[in-house]
């Protein structure tokens, strides 16, 4: 888990440098993300992509 520091990034070059360093560290650690969630949560999140079909 990461401790997020609140700081202002003064310019785009610094932002890129900080982001690249963070990405490199995450890649070296082979960090993973758990994208799983319940079907009911998926229905809410993706409602506009998968509308309800009513069959008669």
Secondary structure, 3 states (H helix, E strand, C coil): CCCCCCCCCCCHHHHHHHHHHHHHHHHHCCCCCCCCCCHHHHHHHCCCCCCCCCCC
